[in-house]
Amino acid sequence: MNTLLNTQPFNTIKQTGRRLGQYLMLAGGAVLLSFQTAAAQDRTITLDEAIKLGLQTSKTLRLSQAQIDEAITRYNQAKDSALPTGGVSYTYSFAYIPANKLTVENNTIFLPRTANANLGTANIAEVLFAGGRYKFAKESTDLLVKVARLDADQNRDQIAATVVNQYYNLYKVLQNKKVVQQNLNSVDQQIHQTQRFFQQGIVTKNDVLRFQLQRSNIELNGIDLESNRKIINYNLDILLGLPTTTQLNIEQIADNNREIAPLSNYLDTALAVRQELKSLDLRTKAADLNIKTIHANQSPTLAATASAYYVGLSANPLPRNGSYVAPITAGLNLSWDFGSLWHNKNKIAEARVQREELIINKDITADNIRNDVNQNYQTYIASVDKVKLLETAIAQANENNRITISRYANSTASATDRADAQTLLYEAQTNLELAKADAGLAYYNLLKATGKLIK
């Protein structure tokens, strides 16, 4: 007897399982998409924000702060060296005397077989005069603290300048990518139009290939730009302390056509503000103090001293009446190492040569600063002039491209003429964006050269 099985419940279960699997796949896809979104975040950042982040997360600045702290501890050590010195000591001795009989002429002295001794001392000394060596040491280390702070400020300027350069490099790439995309859209329209003309027999197949080749060249440029963008973006993420998956965007940079003062104003500001010159001034003062310190080492030293002693002759270290003496002394100690008069002669000569080197180095640094300011000043002016010229070139290229489009549509211009006009416009647009970025970067480089980048 055959039994007829009802398969509908099984089909229902199968369909339900299929739907459940689809839901799980969709949910898994959504979770994966959310992970990818969290892993690669887009962030639009301004230049001020970038500089602030760069300074906050810089390992170089953390090292600079550690160097400042080290200089401060040396300054405190120099102050401590001028404080009074003192010390305490205690000694217990046990003596066994096998030969305790001593005869001197006709007198015989019998010593005890054993003896105990307790000796305690306490002393303090205050230097009254040392030729000023402690004073010079304190002043010298104080100058080194100021030098460390100036070096930290110089590092801040350098880090800010690095952030600005990377920021503008990223801006250049992003703007060029926009130009590439605009030109790809324009070329695609031209290819579509040329293909219609080819179908109508107005142009040849070679004309279509000419525009397709132009598109390939633009795409190749886009590939290079995307590679550069990834490299610059990664470097900037690290520089700003951001996750390396953060995709940075820049909406717009400030207007490049800023008012600029005469060159002499920037030169005067740089010579008055630049940390390198201030640092060399402080190092020169420290060299003067070093010479004074060497001279001070040739002077006598006068110190006031006070000492207390405890001498006990019993095994019990605690003082008992009649079993100990405790003299207290006070006095002046005058010492002079007169050998330093000839030992330090060449040390003084070396210190003076080092001071002269610092003075010469300051003159060289000042000349380099003048050259740096002048170069960045002229670069900025040239960049602004270039932007103005390229804006005119853009207008000319646009007009040329418009005329060529009209002529090509009326079959009075070849595909080569049409592609060349488009290429000229593309090059003018690219050059203009690069020139604008170069002008902005030149302005910030001028600020850095004058020492006013983050002031």
C-alpha positions in Angstrom: 0.0 0.0 0.0 1.5 3.3 -1.0 1.3 6.2 1.4 1.0 9.8 -0.1 3.3 12.2 1.7 2.3 15.9 2.2 5.5 17.9 1.2 4.0 21.4 1.8 5.4 21.6 5.4 8.9 20.7 4.2 8.7 23.3 1.4 7.6 25.9 4.0 10.5 25.1 6.2 12.9 25.2 3.3 11.6 28.7 2.2 11.8 30.0 5.8 15.4 28.8 6.0 16.3 30.4 2.7 14.8 33.7 4.0 16.6 33.4 7.3 19.9 32.9 5.4 19.2 36.0 3.2 18.5 38.0 6.4 21.8 36.8 7.9 23.7 37.7 4.8 22.2 41.2 4.7 22.9 41.7 8.4 26.5 40.4 8.0 26.9 42.8 5.1 25.6 45.7 7.1 28.0 44.9 10.0 30.9 44.6 7.6 30.0 47.9 6.0 29.8 49.5 9.4 33.3 48.2 10.3 34.7 49.5 7.0 33.1 52.9 7.6 34.6 53.0 11.1 38.0 51.9 9.8 38.1 54.5 7.0 36.7 57.8 8.2 36.6 61.0 6.2 37.6 64.3 7.9 37.6 67.8 6.6 40.3 69.8 8.3 41.4 73.4 8.2 45.0 74.6 8.2 44.7 76.0 11.8 43.3 72.7 13.0 46.1 70.8 11.3 48.8 73.0 12.9 47.2 72.7 16.3 47.0 68.9 16.1 50.6 68.7 14.8 51.9 70.7 17.8 49.8 68.7 20.3 50.9 65.2 19.1 54.6 66.0 18.2 57.1 63.6 19.7 59.8 66.2 18.9 58.1 68.7 21.1 57.8 66.1 23.9 61.6 65.6 23.6 62.1 69.4 23.7 60.1 69.6 26.9 62.2 66.9 28.5 65.3 68.8 27.5 63.8 71.9 29.2 63.1 69.9 32.3 66.7 68.6 32.3 68.1 72.2 32.0 65.9 73.3 34.9 67.2 70.4 37.1 70.8 71.5 36.3 69.9 75.1 37.3 68.5 73.8 40.6 71.7 71.8 41.1 73.7 75.0 40.6 71.7 76.7 43.2 72.1 73.8 45.6 75.9 74.0 45.2 75.9 77.3 47.0 74.1 75.9 50.1 76.1 75.0 53.3 77.7 71.6 53.4 77.7 69.4 56.4 78.0 65.8 57.7 77.9 63.5 60.7 79.9 60.4 61.5 80.1 57.9 64.4 82.8 55.3 65.1 83.1 52.6 67.8 86.5 50.8 68.4 87.5 47.9 70.6 91.3 47.5 71.3 93.1 44.5 72.8 96.6 45.3 74.1 98.8 42.2 74.6 101.9 44.2 75.6 100.5 46.6 78.1 103.7 47.5 80.0 105.6 50.5 78.9 108.9 51.7 80.5 110.2 55.1 79.8 113.5 55.7 81.5 112.7 54.7 85.1 109.0 55.2 84.9 106.7 52.2 84.1 103.3 52.7 82.7 100.8 49.9 82.7 98.1 50.0 80.1 94.8 48.1 80.3 94.5 44.8 78.5 91.4 46.1 76.6 90.0 49.5 75.7 86.8 50.9 74.2 86.5 54.1 72.2 83.4 56.0 70.8 84.1 58.8 68.4 81.3 61.0 67.0 81.7 64.1 64.8 79.3 66.7 63.3 80.4 69.6 61.1 79.0 72.3 58.9 80.7 74.7 56.5 79.4 77.8 54.7 81.5 79.3 51.8 81.9 83.0 52.4 83.9 83.8 49.3 84.8 81.7 46.3 85.6 84.3 43.6 81.9 84.2 42.4 82.1 80.7 40.9 78.8 79.6 42.4 77.1 82.8 41.3 78.4 82.4 37.7 77.4 78.7 37.7 73.8 79.6 38.6 73.6 82.4 36.0 75.1 80.1 33.3 72.6 77.3 33.9 69.8 79.9 34.0 70.9 80.9 30.5 70.9 77.3 29.3 67.3 76.9 30.5 66.4 79.9 28.3 68.3 78.4 25.4 66.4 75.1 25.8 63.1 77.0 25.7 64.2 78.9 22.5 65.2 75.6 20.9 61.7 74.3 21.7 60.1 77.3 20.1 62.3 76.7 17.0 61.1 73.1 16.9 57.5 74.3 17.1 58.1 76.6 14.1 59.6 73.7 12.2 56.8 71.3 13.0 54.2 73.9 12.0 56.1 74.5 8.7 56.1 70.8 8.0 52.4 70.6 8.6 51.7 73.5 6.3 53.8 72.0 3.5 52.1 68.6 3.8 48.7 70.4 4.0 49.3 72.3 0.8 50.7 69.3 -1.0 47.5 67.4 -0.2 45.5 70.4 -1.4 47.4 70.4 -4.7 46.6 66.8 -5.3 42.9 67.1 -4.4 42.5 70.1 -6.6 44.2 68.4 -9.5 42.0 65.4 -9.0 38.9 67.7 -9.3 40.4 69.1 -12.5 41.0 65.6 -13.8 37.4 64.5 -13.1 36.0 67.6 -14.8 38.1 66.9 -17.9 37.1 63.3 -17.9 33.4 64.3 -17.9 34.1 66.8 -20.7 36.1 64.2 -22.8 33.3 61.6 -22.2 30.8 64.1 -23.7 33.2 64.7 -26.6 33.7 61.0 -27.2 29.9 60.5 -27.2 29.4 63.3 -29.7 32.3 62.1 -31.9 30.8 58.6 -32.0 27.5 60.0 -33.2 29.4 61.9 -35.9 31.2 58.7 -36.8 27.9 56.9 -37.2 26.6 59.7 -39.4 29.8 59.5 -41.5 30.9 63.0 -40.6 34.2 62.0 -38.9 36.5 59.0 -39.2 37.2 56.2 -36.7 40.6 57.8 -36.2 38.9 60.9 -34.7 37.1 58.8 -32.2 40.4 57.1 -31.2 42.0 60.5 -30.8 39.6 61.5 -28.1 39.8 58.0 -26.5 43.5 58.3 -26.3 43.2 61.8 -24.7 40.9 60.2 -22.1 43.5 57.5 -21.4 46.2 60.1 -20.8 44.0 62.0 -18.4 43.2 58.7 -16.6 46.9 57.9 -16.3 47.4 61.3 -14.7 44.6 60.6 -12.3 46.2 57.3 -11.2 49.4 59.1 -10.4 47.5 61.7 -8.4 45.6 59.1 -6.4 48.9 57.4 -5.5 50.4 60.7 -4.4 47.2 61.5 -2.4 47.4 58.2 -0.5 51.1 58.8 0.4 50.6 62.4 1.5 47.4 61.6 3.4 49.2 58.8 5.3 52.1 61.0 6.2 49.8 63.8 7.3 47.7 61.4 9.4 50.9 60.3 11.3 52.1 63.9 11.6 48.7 64.9 13.2 48.4 61.9 15.4 45.3 60.6 13.5 44.4 57.0 12.6 46.2 56.2 9.4 42.8 55.2 7.8 41.5 58.7 8.1 40.8 60.2 4.7 41.6 64.0 4.9 39.7 66.5 2.9 40.3 70.2 2.3 37.4 72.4 1.3 39.2 75.6 0.4 42.3 77.4 1.3 42.5 81.1 2.2 42.8 83.8 -0.4 46.4 83.9 -1.7 46.3 87.6 -2.7 47.3 89.0 0.7 48.6 92.5 1.3 52.4 92.4 1.6 54.7 94.9 3.3 58.1 96.1 1.9 61.0 93.6 2.1 62.8 95.7 4.8 59.9 95.2 7.2 60.3 91.4 7.0 64.1 91.6 7.3 63.9 93.8 10.4 61.2 91.5 12.0 63.3 88.3 11.3 66.5 89.8 12.8 64.5 90.8 15.9 62.4 87.6 16.3 64.2 84.6 15.0 65.0 82.1 17.8 68.4 81.2 16.3 69.7 84.7 16.9 68.3 84.9 20.4 69.8 81.5 21.2 73.2 82.6 20.0 73.0 85.7 22.1 72.3 83.7 25.2 75.1 81.2 24.4 77.5 84.2 24.0 76.5 85.4 27.5 77.0 81.9 28.8 80.5 81.9 27.2 81.3 85.2 29.0 80.2 83.5 32.3 82.4 80.5 31.5 85.4 82.8 31.2 84.5 84.4 34.5 84.1 81.0 36.2 87.6 80.0 35.1 89.0 83.2 36.5 87.0 82.5 39.7 88.6 79.1 40.1 92.0 80.9 40.5 90.8 82.8 43.5 91.1 81.7 47.2 88.2 80.2 49.0 87.1 81.3 52.4 84.6 79.2 54.4 83.2 79.4 57.9 83.2 76.1 59.7 81.7 74.7 62.9 82.4 71.2 64.3 81.3 69.2 67.4 83.0 66.0 68.7 82.0 63.3 71.1 84.7 61.1 72.5 83.7 58.3 74.9 86.0 55.6 76.5 83.4 53.1 77.6 81.7 50.3 75.8 78.4 51.9 76.3 77.9 54.5 73.5 75.4 56.5 75.6 77.2 59.4 77.4 77.5 59.1 81.2 78.9 61.8 83.5 82.7 61.7 83.6 83.1 59.1 80.8 83.3 61.4 77.7 84.5 64.7 76.3 82.6 66.8 73.8 84.6 69.7 72.4 82.9 72.2 70.0 85.0 74.3 67.5 84.3 77.1 65.2 86.6 78.9 62.8 87.5 80.1 59.3 89.1 78.0 56.6 91.1 79.7 53.9 92.4 77.7 51.0 94.0 78.5 47.7 95.1 76.3 44.9 97.6 78.7 43.4 98.6 76.1 40.8 95.4 77.1 38.9 97.2 80.3 38.0 99.2 78.5 35.3 96.9 75.4 34.9 93.9 77.5 33.8 95.8 79.8 31.4 95.0 77.7 28.3 91.5 77.0 29.5 90.8 80.8 29.4 92.3 81.0 25.9 90.0 78.2 24.8 86.9 79.8 26.3 87.7 83.1 24.6 88.0 81.3 21.2 84.7 79.6 21.8 83.1 82.9 22.5 84.5 84.3 19.3 83.1 81.4 17.3 79.7 82.1 18.7 79.9 85.8 17.6 81.0 84.7 14.0 78.3 82.1 13.9 75.7 84.7 14.8 76.9 86.9 11.9 76.7 83.9 9.5 73.2 83.0 10.8 72.0 86.6 10.3 73.2 86.5 6.7 71.4 83.2 6.1 68.2 84.6 7.6 68.4 87.6 5.3 68.8 85.3 2.3 65.9 83.1 3.5 63.5 86.0 4.0 64.4 87.6 0.6 64.1 84.3 -1.2 60.6 83.6 0.3 59.5 87.2 -0.3 60.5 87.1 -4.0 58.9 83.6 -4.4 55.6 84.9 -3.0 55.5 87.9 -5.2 56.4 85.8 -8.3 53.7 83.2 -7.2 51.0 85.9 -7.0 52.0 87.3 -10.4 51.9 83.8 -11.8 48.3 83.3 -10.5 47.2 86.6 -12.1 48.8 85.6 -15.4 47.3 82.1 -15.3 43.8 83.5 -14.6 44.1 85.4 -17.8 45.4 82.2 -19.5 42.3 80.3 -18.2 40.0 82.9 -19.8 41.9 82.6 -23.1 41.9 78.8 -23.0 38.1 78.8 -22.3 37.4 81.1 -25.2 39.7 79.1 -27.5 38.0 75.9 -26.4 34.5 77.4 -26.9 35.4 78.5 -30.4 37.0 75.2 -31.3 33.9 73.3 -30.1 31.7 75.5 -32.3 34.0 75.0 -35.3 34.2 71.2 -34.7 30.4 71.0 -34.6 30.3 72.8 -37.9 33.0 70.6 -39.4 35.5 73.5 -39.8 37.9 72.1 -37.2 39.5 68.7 -37.0 39.4 66.3 -34.1 43.1 67.1 -33.5 42.2 70.8 -33.1 39.4 70.0 -30.8 41.5 67.7 -28.6 44.4 70.2 -28.5 42.0 73.0 -27.4 40.7 70.7 -24.6 44.3 69.8 -23.6 45.3 73.4 -23.4 42.3 74.2 -21.2 43.1 71.2 -19.0 46.8 72.3 -18.6 45.8 75.9 -17.8 43.3 74.7 -15.1 45.9 72.4 -13.6 48.6 75.1 -13.6 46.3 77.6 -12.0 45.5 75.3 -9.1 49.1 74.5 -8.6 50.0 78.2 -8.7 47.4 79.1 -6.1 48.7 76.5 -3.8 52.3 77.6 -4.4 51.3 81.2 -3.6 49.7 80.2 -0.3 52.6 78.0 0.6 55.1 80.8 -0.3 53.3 83.1 2.1 53.5 80.7 5.0 57.2 80.1 4.2 57.7 83.9 4.4 56.0 83.9 7.8 58.3 81.1 9.0 61.4 83.0 7.6 60.4 86.0 9.7 59.7 83.9 12.8 56.0 84.7 12.8 54.5 81.5 11.7 52.7 80.5 14.9 53.1 83.8 16.8 
